[in-house]
Structure formats: structure tokens, C-alpha cells
Amino acid sequence: MYAMLCTWPYLAYPINVLSQHMANPNMEHWMAVKRIFRYLQGTLQMKLQFGATSSKEMLGYCDANWGGDLEDRKSTIGFVFMIKGGAISWSNKWQPTIALSTTKVEYMANTQARKDAIWITKLMMDLGYMEEKKMMVIRCNNQGVISLTKNPTHHTQTKHTDVQHHFVQEQVDNGEVRFEYCPTEHMVANVLTKALSKERHHKLINMFGLETS
């Protein structure tokens, strides 16, 4: 978990899954842990690197895996924030409530991502990295979510959505955040929410800013 929290963001999903079985692990879980260690051994030369882009603006990616838990059908959310082409903050969490649609779970995920972005922005300003607060761009791959945050005519149709998640709409209205559509093949946060094929996994971790030094 220390490695995942500090420099290995793409370990977030498997570690999250295995951590749920710490109270009663079996041989299947132990084999999965050994597989993670083998993966770490084979990628020791990979490091987070910055400078792929010159922009100092922070860019966010947010994704969700709707009903990914086969036991209770709760969803997984993941988001990552990047500066100069490298990841500076990331998260992988199980949703505490069961979402009834992909749009709702993505909407809930964007709320969590935006709250994290506010904290990071304040930290950057305190450190002198940012002189003033600017509009944040967060990319997601759900057109329904983007429409929901922009068009107030949809608000009456989403009264079942928890009040805290409408915080995102207020942020959009105030011009503090903008959500952009990102095709699934370029969704960096995808690696934080589900198991992927080898080719796609390597493509996405390179987009994280992880390269062999």
C-alpha cells in the first residue's frame, strides 16, 4: 500500500480488491498477492516522470466501474490529477451506496474528484506553485454526466441523487470547474477502476507519466 500511495498508482485497483479479504484470506488471495510482487519485481525501473507537457495547469481524469463488485454490486470510482504530464494525486474507492445507472455513479465519482481537486489547488497556492485559482478541467467518458452538470433542465429529474453530489453543478455554474468528454481509450483513470488487458494497461500507465528511467 505504501508503494501504491506514493509512486505506483496503477496498483490501486488490485490492492483495493485484495484488501477487502484481509479478515479471511485464502490461497487464491495469496496467489494474487504474489502476482503483484512479481509485477513489482519486473517493473522496478519504472518511475513517475514529469515534463511531457510544459503546462503548469492541473488536469483531472475521472472514471467509474458501475456495479463492478459481483457480491453486492457496489461500484468502483477512480480519479487522477496530473501536472506536466505526470500524476500527482490519485484515488481508488468503493462507492458506499449502490448506483442505479452509469450516469449516477460517474456523477458521484466526479463529486469526489472535484472535492479532491479543491484541496490540491489550495495546497498548490500555499506552496507558491499557483498564483491564483483557475478553472479546473476534469475529463470523463460519460456524456450524460457532462450534460447533467451543464443543463439545469435535467435537475428536476435527479431528485433521487444525494444532495451532496449537486455540489458539482454549483461548481460548474460558478465557473470553477469544466467537465470535458474523454474517449474511453484515452481515459487514464480507467486503470484505477478495473482489470485491463496487458496492452491497454501498459498504454494507460504510460499516460500516467510512468516511464522506464
FENMO-V602185 format. One record per helix or strand. SS is the DSSP state (A for helix, B for strand). FROM is the first residue (numbers start at 1). LEN is the number of residues. If there is no record, write none. Layout:
# FENMO-V602185
ss;from;len
SS;FROM;LEN
SS;FROM;LEN
This chain:
# FENMO-V602185
ss;from;len
A;2;5
A;9;11
A;27;16
B;46;3
B;58;8
B;76;8
B;86;9
A;102;26
B;136;5
A;143;8
A;152;7
A;163;11
B;177;5
A;184;3
A;188;5
A;198;10
B;210;3
